Amino acid sequence: MTLDNVKPGFCGTITAIGGEGALRRRLLDMGLTPNTMVTVRKVAPMGDPIELYLRSYVLTIRREEAAKIEVHGVSKV
């Protein structure tokens, strides 16, 4: 499952980061690394952007970027 399909109030563990080049490096630099627990806090009314909570901080990313992040073990917080 990819992060863009996770509903608000659910969390999961990142298994892989897709993308290439600068985008992949930027996602990794923001803390979106494998084996990191991430919670989807909010989704904007039109579905973009998505607000995440990970590593004790809040991060907002585009749905397009979230689609490149694979998660597993999705459960309600």
mmCIF file of the N, C-alpha and C atoms, coordinates in Angstrom:
data_MODEL
# 
_entry.id   MODEL 
# 
loop_
_atom_site.group_PDB 
_atom_site.id 
_atom_site.type_symbol 
_atom_site.label_atom_id 
_atom_site.label_alt_id 
_atom_site.label_comp_id 
_atom_site.label_asym_id 
_atom_site.label_entity_id 
_atom_site.label_seq_id 
_atom_site.pdbx_PDB_ins_code 
_atom_site.Cartn_x 
_atom_site.Cartn_y 
_atom_site.Cartn_z 
_atom_site.occupancy 
_atom_site.B_iso_or_equiv 
_atom_site.pdbx_formal_charge 
_atom_site.auth_seq_id 
_atom_site.auth_comp_id 
_atom_site.auth_asym_id 
_atom_site.auth_atom_id 
_atom_site.pdbx_PDB_model_num 
ATOM 1   N N  . MET A 1 1  ? 0.854   -1.173 0.000  1.00 0.00 ? 1  MET A N  1 
ATOM 2   C CA . MET A 1 1  ? 0.000   0.000  0.000  1.00 0.00 ? 1  MET A CA 1 
ATOM 3   C C  . MET A 1 1  ? 0.900   1.237  0.000  1.00 0.00 ? 1  MET A C  1 
ATOM 4   N N  . THR A 1 2  ? 0.464   2.279  -0.669 1.00 0.00 ? 2  THR A N  1 
ATOM 5   C CA . THR A 1 2  ? 1.245   3.506  -0.682 1.00 0.00 ? 2  THR A CA 1 
ATOM 6   C C  . THR A 1 2  ? 0.632   4.525  0.277  1.00 0.00 ? 2  THR A C  1 
ATOM 7   N N  . LEU A 1 3  ? 1.434   5.477  0.692  1.00 0.00 ? 3  LEU A N  1 
ATOM 8   C CA . LEU A 1 3  ? 1.039   6.446  1.708  1.00 0.00 ? 3  LEU A CA 1 
ATOM 9   C C  . LEU A 1 3  ? -0.141  7.321  1.275  1.00 0.00 ? 3  LEU A C  1 
ATOM 10  N N  . ASP A 1 4  ? -0.307  7.545  -0.007 1.00 0.00 ? 4  ASP A N  1 
ATOM 11  C CA . ASP A 1 4  ? -1.429  8.372  -0.467 1.00 0.00 ? 4  ASP A CA 1 
ATOM 12  C C  . ASP A 1 4  ? -2.777  7.679  -0.277 1.00 0.00 ? 4  ASP A C  1 
ATOM 13  N N  . ASN A 1 5  ? -2.785  6.368  -0.040 1.00 0.00 ? 5  ASN A N  1 
ATOM 14  C CA . ASN A 1 5  ? -4.024  5.614  0.164  1.00 0.00 ? 5  ASN A CA 1 
ATOM 15  C C  . ASN A 1 5  ? -4.379  5.423  1.631  1.00 0.00 ? 5  ASN A C  1 
ATOM 16  N N  . VAL A 1 6  ? -3.533  5.876  2.543  1.00 0.00 ? 6  VAL A N  1 
ATOM 17  C CA . VAL A 1 6  ? -3.788  5.752  3.977  1.00 0.00 ? 6  VAL A CA 1 
ATOM 18  C C  . VAL A 1 6  ? -4.711  6.885  4.410  1.00 0.00 ? 6  VAL A C  1 
ATOM 19  N N  . LYS A 1 7  ? -5.752  6.534  5.140  1.00 0.00 ? 7  LYS A N  1 
ATOM 20  C CA . LYS A 1 7  ? -6.747  7.510  5.590  1.00 0.00 ? 7  LYS A CA 1 
ATOM 21  C C  . LYS A 1 7  ? -6.249  8.259  6.833  1.00 0.00 ? 7  LYS A C  1 
ATOM 22  N N  . PRO A 1 8  ? -6.729  9.472  7.068  1.00 0.00 ? 8  PRO A N  1 
ATOM 23  C CA . PRO A 1 8  ? -6.354  10.215 8.274  1.00 0.00 ? 8  PRO A CA 1 
ATOM 24  C C  . PRO A 1 8  ? -6.710  9.426  9.532  1.00 0.00 ? 8  PRO A C  1 
ATOM 25  N N  . GLY A 1 9  ? -5.810  9.472  10.508 1.00 0.00 ? 9  GLY A N  1 
ATOM 26  C CA . GLY A 1 9  ? -6.017  8.748  11.749 1.00 0.00 ? 9  GLY A CA 1 
ATOM 27  C C  . GLY A 1 9  ? -5.423  7.355  11.737 1.00 0.00 ? 9  GLY A C  1 
ATOM 28  N N  . PHE A 1 10 ? -4.811  6.955  10.647 1.00 0.00 ? 10 PHE A N  1 
ATOM 29  C CA . PHE A 1 10 ? -4.177  5.647  10.546 1.00 0.00 ? 10 PHE A CA 1 
ATOM 30  C C  . PHE A 1 10 ? -2.667  5.815  10.462 1.00 0.00 ? 10 PHE A C  1 
ATOM 31  N N  . CYS A 1 11 ? -1.932  4.794  10.899 1.00 0.00 ? 11 CYS A N  1 
ATOM 32  C CA . CYS A 1 11 ? -0.476  4.850  10.842 1.00 0.00 ? 11 CYS A CA 1 
ATOM 33  C C  . CYS A 1 11 ? 0.058   3.559  10.246 1.00 0.00 ? 11 CYS A C  1 
ATOM 34  N N  . GLY A 1 12 ? 1.298   3.604  9.824  1.00 0.00 ? 12 GLY A N  1 
ATOM 35  C CA . GLY A 1 12 ? 1.963   2.442  9.250  1.00 0.00 ? 12 GLY A CA 1 
ATOM 36  C C  . GLY A 1 12 ? 3.463   2.649  9.275  1.00 0.00 ? 12 GLY A C  1 
ATOM 37  N N  . THR A 1 13 ? 4.188   1.626  8.875  1.00 0.00 ? 13 THR A N  1 
ATOM 38  C CA . THR A 1 13 ? 5.642   1.675  8.839  1.00 0.00 ? 13 THR A CA 1 
ATOM 39  C C  . THR A 1 13 ? 6.103   1.751  7.395  1.00 0.00 ? 13 THR A C  1 
ATOM 40  N N  . ILE A 1 14 ? 7.002   2.670  7.115  1.00 0.00 ? 14 ILE A N  1 
ATOM 41  C CA . ILE A 1 14 ? 7.532   2.832  5.762  1.00 0.00 ? 14 ILE A CA 1 
ATOM 42  C C  . ILE A 1 14 ? 8.400   1.620  5.418  1.00 0.00 ? 14 ILE A C  1 
ATOM 43  N N  . THR A 1 15 ? 8.154   1.038  4.252  1.00 0.00 ? 15 THR A N  1 
ATOM 44  C CA . THR A 1 15 ? 8.961   -0.094 3.806  1.00 0.00 ? 15 THR A CA 1 
ATOM 45  C C  . THR A 1 15 ? 9.915   0.281  2.677  1.00 0.00 ? 15 THR A C  1 
ATOM 46  N N  . ALA A 1 16 ? 9.509   1.209  1.817  1.00 0.00 ? 16 ALA A N  1 
ATOM 47  C CA . ALA A 1 16 ? 10.352  1.589  0.682  1.00 0.00 ? 16 ALA A CA 1 
ATOM 48  C C  . ALA A 1 16 ? 10.012  2.994  0.219  1.00 0.00 ? 16 ALA A C  1 
ATOM 49  N N  . ILE A 1 17 ? 11.017  3.667  -0.323 1.00 0.00 ? 17 ILE A N  1 
ATOM 50  C CA . ILE A 1 17 ? 10.850  4.997  -0.910 1.00 0.00 ? 17 ILE A CA 1 
ATOM 51  C C  . ILE A 1 17 ? 11.144  4.874  -2.395 1.00 0.00 ? 17 ILE A C  1 
ATOM 52  N N  . GLY A 1 18 ? 10.157  5.209  -3.217 1.00 0.00 ? 18 GLY A N  1 
ATOM 53  C CA . GLY A 1 18 ? 10.344  5.162  -4.664 1.00 0.00 ? 18 GLY A CA 1 
ATOM 54  C C  . GLY A 1 18 ? 10.869  6.490  -5.178 1.00 0.00 ? 18 GLY A C  1 
ATOM 55  N N  . GLY A 1 19 ? 10.705  6.699  -6.443 1.00 0.00 ? 19 GLY A N  1 
ATOM 56  C CA . GLY A 1 19 ? 11.176  7.943  -7.046 1.00 0.00 ? 19 GLY A CA 1 
ATOM 57  C C  . GLY A 1 19 ? 12.627  7.822  -7.470 1.00 0.00 ? 19 GLY A C  1 
ATOM 58  N N  . GLU A 1 20 ? 13.097  8.874  -8.096 1.00 0.00 ? 20 GLU A N  1 
ATOM 59  C CA . GLU A 1 20 ? 14.468  8.872  -8.588 1.00 0.00 ? 20 GLU A CA 1 
ATOM 60  C C  . GLU A 1 20 ? 15.135  10.214 -8.305 1.00 0.00 ? 20 GLU A C  1 
ATOM 61  N N  . GLY A 1 21 ? 16.431  10.189 -8.218 1.00 0.00 ? 21 GLY A N  1 
ATOM 62  C CA . GLY A 1 21 ? 17.235  11.396 -8.136 1.00 0.00 ? 21 GLY A CA 1 
ATOM 63  C C  . GLY A 1 21 ? 16.913  12.313 -6.980 1.00 0.00 ? 21 GLY A C  1 
ATOM 64  N N  . ALA A 1 22 ? 16.711  13.585 -7.311 1.00 0.00 ? 22 ALA A N  1 
ATOM 65  C CA . ALA A 1 22 ? 16.535  14.633 -6.310 1.00 0.00 ? 22 ALA A CA 1 
ATOM 66  C C  . ALA A 1 22 ? 15.283  14.426 -5.457 1.00 0.00 ? 22 ALA A C  1 
ATOM 67  N N  . LEU A 1 23 ? 14.197  13.939 -6.045 1.00 0.00 ? 23 LEU A N  1 
ATOM 68  C CA . LEU A 1 23 ? 12.972  13.717 -5.282 1.00 0.00 ? 23 LEU A CA 1 
ATOM 69  C C  . LEU A 1 23 ? 13.192  12.661 -4.206 1.00 0.00 ? 23 LEU A C  1 
ATOM 70  N N  . ARG A 1 24 ? 13.787  11.549 -4.566 1.00 0.00 ? 24 ARG A N  1 
ATOM 71  C CA . ARG A 1 24 ? 14.049  10.479 -3.599 1.00 0.00 ? 24 ARG A CA 1 
ATOM 72  C C  . ARG A 1 24 ? 14.972  10.981 -2.493 1.00 0.00 ? 24 ARG A C  1 
ATOM 73  N N  . ARG A 1 25 ? 16.006  11.696 -2.846 1.00 0.00 ? 25 ARG A N  1 
ATOM 74  C CA . ARG A 1 25 ? 16.958  12.224 -1.864 1.00 0.00 ? 25 ARG A CA 1 
ATOM 75  C C  . ARG A 1 25 ? 16.262  13.197 -0.900 1.00 0.00 ? 25 ARG A C  1 
ATOM 76  N N  . ARG A 1 26 ? 15.369  14.037 -1.439 1.00 0.00 ? 26 ARG A N  1 
ATOM 77  C CA . ARG A 1 26 ? 14.654  15.004 -0.614 1.00 0.00 ? 26 ARG A CA 1 
ATOM 78  C C  . ARG A 1 26 ? 13.734  14.303 0.388  1.00 0.00 ? 26 ARG A C  1 
ATOM 79  N N  . LEU A 1 27 ? 13.020  13.273 -0.066 1.00 0.00 ? 27 LEU A N  1 
ATOM 80  C CA . LEU A 1 27 ? 12.147  12.514 0.833  1.00 0.00 ? 27 LEU A CA 1 
ATOM 81  C C  . LEU A 1 27 ? 12.955  11.859 1.954  1.00 0.00 ? 27 LEU A C  1 
ATOM 82  N N  . LEU A 1 28 ? 14.086  11.288 1.612  1.00 0.00 ? 28 LEU A N  1 
ATOM 83  C CA . LEU A 1 28 ? 14.948  10.668 2.620  1.00 0.00 ? 28 LEU A CA 1 
ATOM 84  C C  . LEU A 1 28 ? 15.498  11.717 3.589  1.00 0.00 ? 28 LEU A C  1 
ATOM 85  N N  . ASP A 1 29 ? 15.881  12.879 3.083  1.00 0.00 ? 29 ASP A N  1 
ATOM 86  C CA . ASP A 1 29 ? 16.409  13.953 3.930  1.00 0.00 ? 29 ASP A CA 1 
ATOM 87  C C  . ASP A 1 29 ? 15.367  14.488 4.901  1.00 0.00 ? 29 ASP A C  1 
ATOM 88  N N  . MET A 1 30 ? 14.079  14.407 4.528  1.00 0.00 ? 30 MET A N  1 
ATOM 89  C CA . MET A 1 30 ? 13.011  14.882 5.405  1.00 0.00 ? 30 MET A CA 1 
ATOM 90  C C  . MET A 1 30 ? 12.651  13.857 6.477  1.00 0.00 ? 30 MET A C  1 
ATOM 91  N N  . GLY A 1 31 ? 13.326  12.715 6.487  1.00 0.00 ? 31 GLY A N  1 
ATOM 92  C CA . GLY A 1 31 ? 13.090  11.719 7.526  1.00 0.00 ? 31 GLY A CA 1 
ATOM 93  C C  . GLY A 1 31 ? 12.204  10.571 7.111  1.00 0.00 ? 31 GLY A C  1 
ATOM 94  N N  . LEU A 1 32 ? 11.771  10.547 5.878  1.00 0.00 ? 32 LEU A N  1 
ATOM 95  C CA . LEU A 1 32 ? 10.936  9.458  5.383  1.00 0.00 ? 32 LEU A CA 1 
ATOM 96  C C  . LEU A 1 32 ? 11.834  8.301  4.954  1.00 0.00 ? 32 LEU A C  1 
ATOM 97  N N  . THR A 1 33 ? 12.303  7.551  5.933  1.00 0.00 ? 33 THR A N  1 
ATOM 98  C CA . THR A 1 33 ? 13.225  6.447  5.681  1.00 0.00 ? 33 THR A CA 1 
ATOM 99  C C  . THR A 1 33 ? 12.556  5.122  6.031  1.00 0.00 ? 33 THR A C  1 
ATOM 100 N N  . PRO A 1 34 ? 13.034  4.017  5.467  1.00 0.00 ? 34 PRO A N  1 
ATOM 101 C CA . PRO A 1 34 ? 12.464  2.711  5.789  1.00 0.00 ? 34 PRO A CA 1 
ATOM 102 C C  . PRO A 1 34 ? 12.486  2.438  7.301  1.00 0.00 ? 34 PRO A C  1 
ATOM 103 N N  . ASN A 1 35 ? 11.476  1.715  7.765  1.00 0.00 ? 35 ASN A N  1 
ATOM 104 C CA . ASN A 1 35 ? 11.281  1.339  9.172  1.00 0.00 ? 35 ASN A CA 1 
ATOM 105 C C  . ASN A 1 35 ? 10.895  2.507  10.066 1.00 0.00 ? 35 ASN A C  1 
ATOM 106 N N  . THR A 1 36 ? 10.422  3.598  9.495  1.00 0.00 ? 36 THR A N  1 
ATOM 107 C CA . THR A 1 36 ? 9.945   4.741  10.271 1.00 0.00 ? 36 THR A CA 1 
ATOM 108 C C  . THR A 1 36 ? 8.429   4.677  10.370 1.00 0.00 ? 36 THR A C  1 
ATOM 109 N N  . MET A 1 37 ? 7.902   4.856  11.580 1.00 0.00 ? 37 MET A N  1 
ATOM 110 C CA . MET A 1 37 ? 6.457   4.885  11.800 1.00 0.00 ? 37 MET A CA 1 
ATOM 111 C C  . MET A 1 37 ? 5.935   6.254  11.383 1.00 0.00 ? 37 MET A C  1 
ATOM 112 N N  . VAL A 1 38 ? 4.878   6.265  10.579 1.00 0.00 ? 38 VAL A N  1 
ATOM 113 C CA . VAL A 1 38 ? 4.304   7.521  10.091 1.00 0.00 ? 38 VAL A CA 1 
ATOM 114 C C  . VAL A 1 38 ? 2.784   7.477  10.279 1.00 0.00 ? 38 VAL A C  1 
ATOM 115 N N  . THR A 1 39 ? 2.216   8.597  10.717 1.00 0.00 ? 39 THR A N  1 
ATOM 116 C CA . THR A 1 39 ? 0.774   8.723  10.916 1.00 0.00 ? 39 THR A CA 1 
ATOM 117 C C  . THR A 1 39 ? 0.240   9.804  9.988  1.00 0.00 ? 39 THR A C  1 
ATOM 118 N N  . VAL A 1 40 ? -0.851  9.508  9.309  1.00 0.00 ? 40 VAL A N  1 
ATOM 119 C CA . VAL A 1 40 ? -1.514  10.511 8.477  1.00 0.00 ? 40 VAL A CA 1 
ATOM 120 C C  . VAL A 1 40 ? -2.440  11.296 9.388  1.00 0.00 ? 40 VAL A C  1 
ATOM 121 N N  . ARG A 1 41 ? -2.165  12.572 9.561  1.00 0.00 ? 41 ARG A N  1 
ATOM 122 C CA . ARG A 1 41 ? -2.959  13.416 10.460 1.00 0.00 ? 41 ARG A CA 1 
ATOM 123 C C  . ARG A 1 41 ? -4.135  14.051 9.758  1.00 0.00 ? 41 ARG A C  1 
ATOM 124 N N  . LYS A 1 42 ? -3.896  14.669 8.591  1.00 0.00 ? 42 LYS A N  1 
ATOM 125 C CA . LYS A 1 42 ? -4.952  15.381 7.873  1.00 0.00 ? 42 LYS A CA 1 
ATOM 126 C C  . LYS A 1 42 ? -4.727  15.262 6.374  1.00 0.00 ? 42 LYS A C  1 
ATOM 127 N N  . VAL A 1 43 ? -5.826  15.422 5.640  1.00 0.00 ? 43 VAL A N  1 
ATOM 128 C CA . VAL A 1 43 ? -5.760  15.516 4.188  1.00 0.00 ? 43 VAL A CA 1 
ATOM 129 C C  . VAL A 1 43 ? -6.580  16.739 3.811  1.00 0.00 ? 43 VAL A C  1 
ATOM 130 N N  . ALA A 1 44 ? -6.040  17.574 2.960  1.00 0.00 ? 44 ALA A N  1 
ATOM 131 C CA . ALA A 1 44 ? -6.735  18.781 2.531  1.00 0.00 ? 44 ALA A CA 1 
ATOM 132 C C  . ALA A 1 44 ? -8.055  18.416 1.835  1.00 0.00 ? 44 ALA A C  1 
ATOM 133 N N  . PRO A 1 45 ? -9.016  19.329 1.819  1.00 0.00 ? 45 PRO A N  1 
ATOM 134 C CA . PRO A 1 45 ? -10.321 19.036 1.226  1.00 0.00 ? 45 PRO A CA 1 
ATOM 135 C C  . PRO A 1 45 ? -10.272 18.500 -0.211 1.00 0.00 ? 45 PRO A C  1 
ATOM 136 N N  . MET A 1 46 ? -9.375  18.987 -1.005 1.00 0.00 ? 46 MET A N  1 
ATOM 137 C CA . MET A 1 46 ? -9.263  18.502 -2.383 1.00 0.00 ? 46 MET A CA 1 
ATOM 138 C C  . MET A 1 46 ? -8.306  17.313 -2.492 1.00 0.00 ? 46 MET A C  1 
ATOM 139 N N  . GLY A 1 47 ? -7.785  16.840 -1.357 1.00 0.00 ? 47 GLY A N  1 
ATOM 140 C CA . GLY A 1 47 ? -6.931  15.651 -1.349 1.00 0.00 ? 47 GLY A CA 1 
ATOM 141 C C  . GLY A 1 47 ? -5.447  15.930 -1.453 1.00 0.00 ? 47 GLY A C  1 
ATOM 142 N N  . ASP A 1 48 ? -5.060  17.175 -1.578 1.00 0.00 ? 48 ASP A N  1 
ATOM 143 C CA . ASP A 1 48 ? -3.641  17.500 -1.728 1.00 0.00 ? 48 ASP A CA 1 
ATOM 144 C C  . ASP A 1 48 ? -3.369  18.832 -1.055 1.00 0.00 ? 48 ASP A C  1 
ATOM 145 N N  . PRO A 1 49 ? -2.483  18.957 -0.110 1.00 0.00 ? 49 PRO A N  1 
ATOM 146 C CA . PRO A 1 49 ? -1.454  18.039 0.378  1.00 0.00 ? 49 PRO A CA 1 
ATOM 147 C C  . PRO A 1 49 ? -1.936  17.145 1.529  1.00 0.00 ? 49 PRO A C  1 
ATOM 148 N N  . ILE A 1 50 ? -1.012  16.321 2.012  1.00 0.00 ? 50 ILE A N  1 
ATOM 149 C CA . ILE A 1 50 ? -1.261  15.392 3.105  1.00 0.00 ? 50 ILE A CA 1 
ATOM 150 C C  . ILE A 1 50 ? -0.348  15.763 4.267  1.00 0.00 ? 50 ILE A C  1 
ATOM 151 N N  . GLU A 1 51 ? -0.914  15.853 5.474  1.00 0.00 ? 51 GLU A N  1 
ATOM 152 C CA . GLU A 1 51 ? -0.126  16.179 6.661  1.00 0.00 ? 51 GLU A CA 1 
ATOM 153 C C  . GLU A 1 51 ? 0.221   14.892 7.399  1.00 0.00 ? 51 GLU A C  1 
ATOM 154 N N  . LEU A 1 52 ? 1.513   14.695 7.644  1.00 0.00 ? 52 LEU A N  1 
ATOM 155 C CA . LEU A 1 52 ? 2.022   13.489 8.298  1.00 0.00 ? 52 LEU A CA 1 
ATOM 156 C C  . LEU A 1 52 ? 2.657   13.824 9.634  1.00 0.00 ? 52 LEU A C  1 
ATOM 157 N N  . TYR A 1 53 ? 2.681   12.846 10.526 1.00 0.00 ? 53 TYR A N  1 
ATOM 158 C CA . TYR A 1 53 ? 3.394   12.984 11.795 1.00 0.00 ? 53 TYR A CA 1 
ATOM 159 C C  . TYR A 1 53 ? 4.402   11.843 11.880 1.00 0.00 ? 53 TYR A C  1 
ATOM 160 N N  . LEU A 1 54 ? 5.677   12.192 11.990 1.00 0.00 ? 54 LEU A N  1 
ATOM 161 C CA . LEU A 1 54 ? 6.732   11.199 12.101 1.00 0.00 ? 54 LEU A CA 1 
ATOM 162 C C  . LEU A 1 54 ? 7.918   11.810 12.832 1.00 0.00 ? 54 LEU A C  1 
ATOM 163 N N  . ARG A 1 55 ? 8.645   10.986 13.547 1.00 0.00 ? 55 ARG A N  1 
ATOM 164 C CA . ARG A 1 55 ? 9.856   11.428 14.248 1.00 0.00 ? 55 ARG A CA 1 
ATOM 165 C C  . ARG A 1 55 ? 9.636   12.683 15.094 1.00 0.00 ? 55 ARG A C  1 
ATOM 166 N N  . SER A 1 56 ? 8.484   12.787 15.739 1.00 0.00 ? 56 SER A N  1 
ATOM 167 C CA . SER A 1 56 ? 8.130   13.904 16.631 1.00 0.00 ? 56 SER A CA 1 
ATOM 168 C C  . SER A 1 56 ? 7.993   15.250 15.915 1.00 0.00 ? 56 SER A C  1 
ATOM 169 N N  . TYR A 1 57 ? 7.665   15.243 14.637 1.00 0.00 ? 57 TYR A N  1 
ATOM 170 C CA . TYR A 1 57 ? 7.375   16.498 13.948 1.00 0.00 ? 57 TYR A CA 1 
ATOM 171 C C  . TYR A 1 57 ? 6.308   16.277 12.879 1.00 0.00 ? 57 TYR A C  1 
ATOM 172 N N  . VAL A 1 58 ? 5.737   17.371 12.405 1.00 0.00 ? 58 VAL A N  1 
ATOM 173 C CA . VAL A 1 58 ? 4.685   17.335 11.392 1.00 0.00 ? 58 VAL A CA 1 
ATOM 174 C C  . VAL A 1 58 ? 5.293   17.714 10.050 1.00 0.00 ? 58 VAL A C  1 
ATOM 175 N N  . LEU A 1 59 ? 4.955   16.956 9.029  1.00 0.00 ? 59 LEU A N  1 
ATOM 176 C CA . LEU A 1 59 ? 5.470   17.173 7.682  1.00 0.00 ? 59 LEU A CA 1 
ATOM 177 C C  . LEU A 1 59 ? 4.299   17.167 6.714  1.00 0.00 ? 59 LEU A C  1 
ATOM 178 N N  . THR A 1 60 ? 4.289   18.085 5.777  1.00 0.00 ? 60 THR A N  1 
ATOM 179 C CA . THR A 1 60 ? 3.250   18.145 4.751  1.00 0.00 ? 60 THR A CA 1 
ATOM 180 C C  . THR A 1 60 ? 3.886   17.870 3.401  1.00 0.00 ? 60 THR A C  1 
ATOM 181 N N  . ILE A 1 61 ? 3.331   16.886 2.683  1.00 0.00 ? 61 ILE A N  1 
ATOM 182 C CA . ILE A 1 61 ? 3.848   16.548 1.356  1.00 0.00 ? 61 ILE A CA 1 
ATOM 183 C C  . ILE A 1 61 ? 2.698   16.456 0.364  1.00 0.00 ? 61 ILE A C  1 
ATOM 184 N N  . ARG A 1 62 ? 3.027   16.505 -0.907 1.00 0.00 ? 62 ARG A N  1 
ATOM 185 C CA . ARG A 1 62 ? 2.023   16.388 -1.964 1.00 0.00 ? 62 ARG A CA 1 
ATOM 186 C C  . ARG A 1 62 ? 1.583   14.935 -2.103 1.00 0.00 ? 62 ARG A C  1 
ATOM 187 N N  . ARG A 1 63 ? 0.375   14.753 -2.585 1.00 0.00 ? 63 ARG A N  1 
ATOM 188 C CA . ARG A 1 63 ? -0.157  13.406 -2.816 1.00 0.00 ? 63 ARG A CA 1 
ATOM 189 C C  . ARG A 1 63 ? 0.730   12.650 -3.812 1.00 0.00 ? 63 ARG A C  1 
ATOM 190 N N  . GLU A 1 64 ? 1.221   13.350 -4.805 1.00 0.00 ? 64 GLU A N  1 
ATOM 191 C CA . GLU A 1 64 ? 2.095   12.762 -5.820 1.00 0.00 ? 64 GLU A CA 1 
ATOM 192 C C  . GLU A 1 64 ? 3.364   12.177 -5.180 1.00 0.00 ? 64 GLU A C  1 
ATOM 193 N N  . GLU A 1 65 ? 3.916   12.864 -4.188 1.00 0.00 ? 65 GLU A N  1 
ATOM 194 C CA . GLU A 1 65 ? 5.101   12.367 -3.482 1.00 0.00 ? 65 GLU A CA 1 
ATOM 195 C C  . GLU A 1 65 ? 4.736   11.200 -2.568 1.00 0.00 ? 65 GLU A C  1 
ATOM 196 N N  . ALA A 1 66 ? 3.569   11.286 -1.915 1.00 0.00 ? 66 ALA A N  1 
ATOM 197 C CA . ALA A 1 66 ? 3.117   10.223 -1.014 1.00 0.00 ? 66 ALA A CA 1 
ATOM 198 C C  . ALA A 1 66 ? 2.886   8.918  -1.776 1.00 0.00 ? 66 ALA A C  1 
ATOM 199 N N  . ALA A 1 67 ? 2.550   9.014  -3.045 1.00 0.00 ? 67 ALA A N  1 
ATOM 200 C CA . ALA A 1 67 ? 2.305   7.824  -3.859 1.00 0.00 ? 67 ALA A CA 1 
ATOM 201 C C  . ALA A 1 67 ? 3.584   7.023  -4.094 1.00 0.00 ? 67 ALA A C  1 
ATOM 202 N N  . LYS A 1 68 ? 4.729   7.609  -3.853 1.00 0.00 ? 68 LYS A N  1 
ATOM 203 C CA . LYS A 1 68 ? 6.006   6.916  -4.055 1.00 0.00 ? 68 LYS A CA 1 
ATOM 204 C C  . LYS A 1 68 ? 6.521   6.243  -2.767 1.00 0.00 ? 68 LYS A C  1 
ATOM 205 N N  . ILE A 1 69 ? 5.764   6.369  -1.670 1.00 0.00 ? 69 ILE A N  1 
ATOM 206 C CA . ILE A 1 69 ? 6.189   5.821  -0.386 1.00 0.00 ? 69 ILE A CA 1 
ATOM 207 C C  . ILE A 1 69 ? 5.322   4.611  -0.041 1.00 0.00 ? 69 ILE A C  1 
ATOM 208 N N  . GLU A 1 70 ? 5.947   3.460  0.085  1.00 0.00 ? 70 GLU A N  1 
ATOM 209 C CA . GLU A 1 70 ? 5.223   2.234  0.429  1.00 0.00 ? 70 GLU A CA 1 
ATOM 210 C C  . GLU A 1 70 ? 5.215   2.039  1.940  1.00 0.00 ? 70 GLU A C  1 
ATOM 211 N N  . VAL A 1 71 ? 4.046   1.650  2.457  1.00 0.00 ? 71 VAL A N  1 
ATOM 212 C CA . VAL A 1 71 ? 3.884   1.403  3.898  1.00 0.00 ? 71 VAL A CA 1 
ATOM 213 C C  . VAL A 1 71 ? 3.216   0.038  4.110  1.00 0.00 ? 71 VAL A C  1 
ATOM 214 N N  . HIS A 1 72 ? 3.448   -0.533 5.297  1.00 0.00 ? 72 HIS A N  1 
ATOM 215 C CA . HIS A 1 72 ? 2.760   -1.772 5.661  1.00 0.00 ? 72 HIS A CA 1 
ATOM 216 C C  . HIS A 1 72 ? 2.345   -1.679 7.115  1.00 0.00 ? 72 HIS A C  1 
ATOM 217 N N  . GLY A 1 73 ? 1.526   -2.607 7.564  1.00 0.00 ? 73 GLY A N  1 
ATOM 218 C CA . GLY A 1 73 ? 1.080   -2.626 8.956  1.00 0.00 ? 73 GLY A CA 1 
ATOM 219 C C  . GLY A 1 73 ? 0.186   -1.456 9.290  1.00 0.00 ? 73 GLY A C  1 
ATOM 220 N N  . VAL A 1 74 ? -0.646  -1.037 8.347  1.00 0.00 ? 74 VAL A N  1 
ATOM 221 C CA . VAL A 1 74 ? -1.512  0.129  8.561  1.00 0.00 ? 74 VAL A CA 1 
ATOM 222 C C  . VAL A 1 74 ? -2.600  -0.228 9.593  1.00 0.00 ? 74 VAL A C  1 
ATOM 223 N N  . SER A 1 75 ? -2.710  0.613  10.610 1.00 0.00 ? 75 SER A N  1 
ATOM 224 C CA . SER A 1 75 ? -3.716  0.393  11.652 1.00 0.00 ? 75 SER A CA 1 
ATOM 225 C C  . SER A 1 75 ? -4.200  1.726  12.194 1.00 0.00 ? 75 SER A C  1 
ATOM 226 N N  . LYS A 1 76 ? -5.341  1.699  12.866 1.00 0.00 ? 76 LYS A N  1 
ATOM 227 C CA . LYS A 1 76 ? -5.919  2.907  13.474 1.00 0.00 ? 76 LYS A CA 1 
ATOM 228 C C  . LYS A 1 76 ? -5.068  3.327  14.663 1.00 0.00 ? 76 LYS A C  1 
ATOM 229 N N  . VAL A 1 77 ? -4.863  4.627  14.808 1.00 0.00 ? 77 VAL A N  1 
ATOM 230 C CA . VAL A 1 77 ? -4.053  5.146  15.933 1.00 0.00 ? 77 VAL A CA 1 
ATOM 231 C C  . VAL A 1 77 ? -4.836  5.052  17.204 1.00 0.00 ? 77 VAL A C  1 
# 
